Each structure stands twice: as structure tokens, then as C-alpha cells.
Amino acid sequence: MSDLDSKLQRLEDILQGLGSVAVAFSGGVDSALLAQVAFATLGERAIAITVIGPMHPELEVRGAREVAAEIGIRLVQVPLEDFELESFPNDSRRCYHCKHQVFGLIQRTAAELGLAKVVDGSNADDLGDYRPGMQALREAEVGSPLLQAGLTKAEIRELSRRYGLSTAEHPAMACLITRFPFDEVLSIEKIRRVELAEDYLRSLGLTQLRVRSHEDGRLARIEVAPEERTVLLDADLLDTVDAHLRALGFRHVALEVGGYRTGSMNH
């Protein structure tokens, strides 16, 4: 048995031992594989739960529904009510504050559904990054079976290919709040401006990208995957991108010449 097969067996054993699970489900690479294995292992004793809040792009919410249908797992989508962006503590521990609310809601929903354990898609690679949200998961006693099984992102993608999941090659996604500097006051208007800007750039064929908002929403800093930077090195296209993002409300539009870098707003 290969090392990857051993990890998959370990993952199945962990899930089987839990009896029933609520999978915190974004429809991304990690949660999709976890949902797939949980459903294959536990059947109807595995349910996916997606929280819908102002920090979640519509693309992700819609994608979660599509991926859940692809897997065959039951999906429950619940709105995050009473989440006020303007008063949200957008400090260096914002991921903790956000996950505290999100997983509190998932825990309550799981209890109502009679499920024994909430599990999420954290993996072995997450231990090497700045992730204050992990503390919120520990406090809520959320299980991380992919992490427990020792699975890395590359291995999760490989297993996703085995299962034929459409998410196998999906780029990493992140909450829209991560597009803003710490301590800036947030608003629905700012969040939606970034979301629309990113949707537009994806329509150009770009895949791994972020639009970072600076100077209280006046400056858009575009990051794209290093291998995709040449797509934007066309004068006419740059003029079109500049005009489109200015029409959304940005006063200045800049391109990060170094390309996309995860967690760049943490520095």
C-alpha cells in the first residue's frame, strides 16, 4: 500500500470512528475531498453545511451547491445573520473572529441535525502558515480529519483526481475580508467592489487571482499567478482593465509585478 493509500485509509477510519459528521463546506479543493470521502464512508450520516455571509463571494456559494450535487451529499446552506461588516474587528486576528462566528453557527446547525461532529478541511500544509482561525476551530472542538491523516494540499489534489472531482485543479479561495488591510473599516460596498473586480478578471481567462483593496477602497492592486502575468502585459487589455475597475469605483489600479502570493495582506 502506498503512502497516499495509507493516508486515505486513515482518513476513512477517522470518519468512520466519528459516527456522523457535519462537513464545513465551501466547495473548495479541501472541503470537497473531505465531503466526498465522508459521504462514501458514512452515507447519509454525512451532511455538508455552508454558511452564507457577506464575506463569501456568490461564485463560491453557487459553486458549493454544484459540487455538493456532484458528490451526492446533502447540503444545508445557512445565512450568517447579525454579521455587521462595519463593526467587524478587522485586526490581525480577523480570521479568528470570523471563524468563531461561522463555526458557532455550523455547530448549532449540526446539533439541530443530530450530527455528532463538525469537521473542516484544514490540512497538513496549513500548519506552516499564519492562521489565527485555527484557534477558533480548536475552541469549537472542530475536527480536522485531513490534517489528522497527514494529507498535504498536493495529496488532496491527487485524491480528488482519483475520485474525478471537478475541484481537483481549482485555485485556492479565501474570504473576501482578506483583500483588505488590517484595521480598515469594512463595508458591503467595498466587499462587493472587490468581488465584481475579481469576477471581471476571471472572465478574461485568469484563474488564480486577488484584487487587494488599499487606501480605503481607492486603490486596487491586482495579483495574478506568476505564470499568468503575461496575459495582462498587453497595452490595450491593460487600458480595458483600468477602465473597468475605475468604473467600479477604484480611483487607481495597479498590477503586482511579483504575482499572486498567499497571505500577502498579513505582512
Buried (B, 14 or more C-beta within 10 A) or exposed (E): EEEBEEBBEBBBEBBEEBEBBBBBBBBBBBBBBBBBBBBBBBEEBBBBBBBBBBBBBEBBBEBBBEBBEBBEBEBBBBEBEEBEBEEBEBEEBBBBBBBBBBBBBBBEBBEEEEBEBBBBBBBBBBEEEEBBBBBBBEEBEBBBBBBBBBBBBEBBBBBBEEBEBBBBEBEEBBBBBBBBEEEBEBBEEBBBBBBBBBEBBBEBEBBBBBBBBBEEBEBBBBBBBEEBBEBBEEEEEEEEBBEBBEEBBBEEBEBBEEBBEEEBBEE
